[in-house]
Amino acid sequence: MSTRDGTVREVERGGYPAAILHAVRHRWGLVVCTALVVIALAVSAGALRGSGYTAESLVQVQGFGGAGAEELSAQRIEEIRLTAGPEKVSRSAMRSIGWEAGIEEFERSLDVEAAGDGRLDVVFSAGDPDIAAEGANAYAESFVERVEWLDESRLAGGSLNAGAEVARRASPPASPDVGLVVVGLVAVVPGLAAGSVLALVLGSRDQRWRDARDAEITLGAPVLGVIPEYGGRDPAELDTVADGTSGDA
């Protein structure tokens, strides 16, 4: 009877934990390598999706009413952003930094949020810290230029009555996002699980006994003793060598 038959028998008896632990013990290197591959793939996928580094710039938006400049609500800032044309602002920013990946990828990496104290937060994520900062600053500057142009030309029917300026420029982040690290940590569990399953499958296909545990799994009974393998040599000869005497004496 083979190790494969014993592993299958133990699994059929409900011994999944014991069979998995036994397979992992013999193939821990395979489990670790599989987990590392899964982690690397997860982190690489996150970086390719533009979640490696995040930079943020700040745009200050003010309204011009009868009493002069005034802070605008988040709702009013969002109205101004929509009037400015988000796609036009994005395309202008893309041209300024030479972005070639397409507008869908650009806007997927972009997060623009209007705050209630006259702020427009511009966040851009990319696999490179310099590109992350350039993307955030380019969008912020393009938005400011668009608002100024609309206010001066009155293409919005004279109802824009707002101004904008870049209050804080983005700097290249010094370290990757915590989110990317979390992706790697989360990938540890499925990575170890995949490695354990692979080790179990390979163990069920193996026809050899490596130790007493393999025999116990196969036979379904405890092993009372193990006879060492002599490798084809005469046991009497091995005893003679162990005693320090020659076989010819």
C-alpha positions as CSV (number, residue, x, y, z in Angstrom):
1,M,0.0,0.0,0.0
2,S,1.3,3.5,-0.9
3,T,1.5,6.8,0.9
4,R,-1.1,8.1,-1.6
5,D,-3.6,5.5,-0.5
6,G,-3.0,6.3,3.1
7,T,-3.4,10.0,2.6
8,V,-6.7,9.5,0.8
9,R,-7.8,7.1,3.5
10,E,-7.0,9.7,6.3
11,V,-8.9,12.4,4.4
12,E,-11.9,10.1,4.0
13,R,-11.9,9.5,7.7
14,G,-12.1,13.2,8.3
15,G,-8.5,13.7,9.1
16,Y,-8.0,16.8,7.0
17,P,-6.0,18.7,9.6
18,A,-3.6,15.8,10.3
19,A,-3.1,15.1,6.6
20,I,-2.5,18.8,5.8
21,L,0.0,19.3,8.7
22,H,1.8,16.2,7.7
23,A,2.1,17.3,4.1
24,V,3.2,20.8,5.1
25,R,5.8,19.4,7.4
26,H,7.5,17.5,4.5
27,R,7.0,20.3,2.0
28,W,7.3,23.5,4.1
29,G,9.6,25.0,1.5
30,L,7.0,24.6,-1.2
31,V,4.3,26.2,1.0
32,V,6.5,29.2,1.8
33,C,7.5,29.7,-1.9
34,T,3.8,29.5,-2.9
35,A,2.8,32.0,-0.3
36,L,5.6,34.4,-1.4
37,V,4.5,34.1,-5.1
38,V,0.9,34.9,-4.1
39,I,2.0,37.9,-2.0
40,A,4.2,39.2,-4.9
41,L,1.3,38.9,-7.4
42,A,-1.1,40.7,-5.0
43,V,1.3,43.5,-4.4
44,S,2.2,43.8,-8.1
45,A,-1.5,43.9,-9.0
46,G,-2.1,46.7,-6.5
47,A,0.8,48.7,-7.9
48,L,-0.3,48.2,-11.5
49,R,-3.7,49.5,-10.5
50,G,-2.1,52.7,-9.3
51,S,-2.2,52.1,-5.5
52,G,1.5,52.1,-4.8
53,Y,2.0,55.8,-3.8
54,T,-0.5,58.5,-3.1
55,A,0.0,62.3,-3.3
56,E,-2.5,65.0,-2.4
57,S,-2.8,68.6,-3.4
58,L,-5.3,71.1,-2.1
59,V,-7.4,73.7,-4.0
60,Q,-9.0,76.5,-2.2
61,V,-12.3,77.7,-3.8
62,Q,-14.1,80.9,-3.0
63,G,-17.3,82.5,-4.1
64,F,-17.7,86.1,-5.0
65,G,-21.0,87.5,-3.7
66,G,-22.2,91.0,-2.8
67,A,-20.2,90.9,0.5
68,G,-16.9,89.8,-1.3
69,A,-15.1,86.5,-1.0
70,E,-16.9,83.8,0.9
71,E,-16.3,80.2,1.8
72,L,-18.4,77.8,-0.2
73,S,-20.2,74.6,0.9
74,A,-19.2,71.2,-0.4
75,Q,-22.3,71.1,-2.5
76,R,-21.5,74.4,-4.2
77,I,-17.9,73.3,-4.8
78,E,-19.1,70.1,-6.4
79,E,-21.4,72.2,-8.6
80,I,-18.5,74.3,-9.7
81,R,-16.4,71.2,-10.4
82,L,-19.2,69.7,-12.6
83,T,-19.6,73.1,-14.4
84,A,-15.8,73.1,-15.1
85,G,-16.1,69.8,-16.8
86,P,-14.2,67.0,-15.0
87,E,-13.3,65.2,-18.2
88,K,-11.9,68.5,-19.7
89,V,-9.9,69.1,-16.6
90,S,-8.5,65.6,-16.6
91,R,-7.5,65.8,-20.3
92,S,-5.8,69.1,-19.7
93,A,-3.9,67.6,-16.8
94,M,-2.9,64.5,-18.9
95,R,-1.5,66.7,-21.6
96,S,0.6,68.7,-19.1
97,I,2.4,65.7,-17.7
98,G,2.4,63.6,-20.9
99,W,0.1,60.9,-19.7
100,E,-0.3,58.2,-22.3
101,A,-2.2,55.5,-20.5
102,G,-5.6,56.9,-21.4
103,I,-8.2,58.9,-19.6
104,E,-9.9,55.9,-18.0
105,E,-6.7,54.9,-16.3
106,F,-6.0,58.5,-15.3
107,E,-9.4,59.0,-13.7
108,R,-9.2,55.6,-12.0
109,S,-6.0,56.8,-10.3
110,L,-7.7,60.1,-9.4
111,D,-9.9,60.9,-6.4
112,V,-11.4,64.4,-6.1
113,E,-13.5,65.3,-3.1
114,A,-15.1,68.6,-2.1
115,A,-14.9,69.6,1.5
116,G,-17.2,71.9,3.4
117,D,-14.7,74.7,4.2
118,G,-14.0,75.8,0.6
119,R,-11.5,73.0,0.0
120,L,-11.2,70.7,-3.0
121,D,-8.9,67.7,-2.1
122,V,-7.1,66.2,-5.1
123,V,-5.6,62.8,-4.6
124,F,-3.6,60.8,-7.2
125,S,-2.2,57.3,-6.9
126,A,0.5,55.8,-9.0
127,G,3.2,53.1,-8.9
128,D,5.8,55.9,-8.9
129,P,6.0,58.6,-6.3
130,D,6.9,61.4,-8.8
131,I,4.1,60.5,-11.1
132,A,1.7,60.5,-8.1
133,A,2.7,64.1,-7.2
134,E,2.7,65.2,-10.8
135,G,-0.8,63.9,-11.4
136,A,-2.2,65.6,-8.3
137,N,-0.6,68.9,-9.1
138,A,-1.5,68.8,-12.8
139,Y,-5.2,68.2,-12.0
140,A,-5.3,70.9,-9.3
141,E,-3.6,73.5,-11.7
142,S,-5.9,72.5,-14.6
143,F,-9.0,72.9,-12.4
144,V,-7.9,76.4,-11.3
145,E,-7.2,77.5,-14.9
146,R,-10.6,76.1,-16.0
147,V,-12.5,78.0,-13.2
148,E,-10.7,81.2,-14.0
149,W,-11.4,80.9,-17.7
150,L,-15.1,80.1,-17.1
151,D,-15.4,83.1,-14.7
152,E,-13.8,85.5,-17.1
153,S,-15.5,84.3,-20.2
154,R,-18.9,84.0,-18.5
155,L,-19.6,80.8,-20.5
156,A,-21.5,79.6,-17.5
157,G,-24.1,82.3,-18.0
158,G,-22.5,84.7,-15.5
159,S,-23.5,82.5,-12.6
160,L,-20.1,80.9,-11.7
161,N,-18.9,83.9,-9.6
162,A,-16.1,81.8,-8.1
163,G,-12.3,81.7,-8.0
164,A,-9.8,79.0,-7.2
165,E,-6.1,78.7,-6.3
166,V,-3.8,75.9,-5.4
167,A,-3.3,76.2,-1.7
168,R,-1.0,73.3,-1.3
169,R,1.0,71.4,-3.9
170,A,1.6,67.7,-3.6
171,S,5.1,66.4,-2.9
172,P,6.4,62.9,-3.9
173,P,5.5,60.5,-1.1
174,A,8.5,58.9,0.7
175,S,6.9,55.5,1.2
176,P,4.2,53.4,-0.3
177,D,0.6,53.4,0.9
178,V,-0.3,51.5,4.0
179,G,-3.0,50.0,1.8
180,L,-0.4,48.3,-0.4
181,V,1.2,46.8,2.7
182,V,-2.2,45.6,3.9
183,V,-2.7,43.9,0.5
184,G,0.5,42.0,1.1
185,L,-0.4,41.0,4.6
186,V,-3.9,39.9,3.6
187,A,-2.4,37.8,0.8
188,V,-0.4,35.8,3.4
189,V,-3.5,33.7,4.3
190,P,-4.5,32.6,0.8
191,G,-0.9,32.1,0.0
192,L,-0.3,29.7,2.8
193,A,-3.6,28.0,2.0
194,A,-2.7,27.6,-1.6
195,G,0.7,26.2,-0.6
196,S,-0.8,23.8,1.8
197,V,-3.3,22.5,-0.7
198,L,-0.5,22.1,-3.3
199,A,1.6,20.2,-0.7
200,L,-1.4,18.0,0.1
201,V,-2.1,17.2,-3.5
202,L,1.6,16.3,-4.2
203,G,1.6,14.2,-1.0
204,S,-1.4,12.3,-2.1
205,R,0.3,11.4,-5.4
206,D,3.6,10.4,-3.7
207,Q,4.1,6.6,-3.6
208,R,6.9,6.6,-1.0
209,W,7.1,6.3,2.8
210,R,9.4,8.9,4.2
211,D,9.0,8.1,7.9
212,A,6.9,6.3,10.5
213,R,4.1,8.8,10.1
214,D,3.7,7.9,6.5
215,A,3.3,4.3,7.5
216,E,0.8,5.2,10.2
217,I,-1.3,7.2,7.8
218,T,-1.2,4.4,5.3
219,L,-1.9,1.5,7.7
220,G,-4.2,3.4,10.0
221,A,-2.4,2.0,13.1
222,P,0.4,3.2,15.3
223,V,4.0,2.2,14.4
224,L,5.7,0.3,17.2
225,G,9.2,0.2,15.7
226,V,11.2,1.2,12.6
227,I,13.9,-1.0,11.0
228,P,16.5,1.2,9.4
229,E,17.4,0.8,5.7
230,Y,20.8,-0.8,5.1
231,G,21.1,0.2,1.5
232,G,21.7,-3.3,0.2
233,R,24.6,-4.0,2.6
234,D,24.9,-7.0,4.8
235,P,23.7,-6.2,8.4
236,A,26.5,-8.4,9.8
237,E,29.0,-6.3,7.8
238,L,27.6,-3.1,9.2
239,D,27.8,-4.4,12.8
240,T,31.5,-5.3,12.2
241,V,32.3,-1.8,10.9
242,A,30.5,-0.3,13.9
243,D,32.7,-2.4,16.2
244,G,35.8,-1.1,14.5
245,T,37.0,-4.5,13.2
246,S,37.7,-5.5,9.7
247,G,35.4,-7.9,7.9
248,D,38.5,-9.9,6.8
249,A,39.8,-10.5,10.4
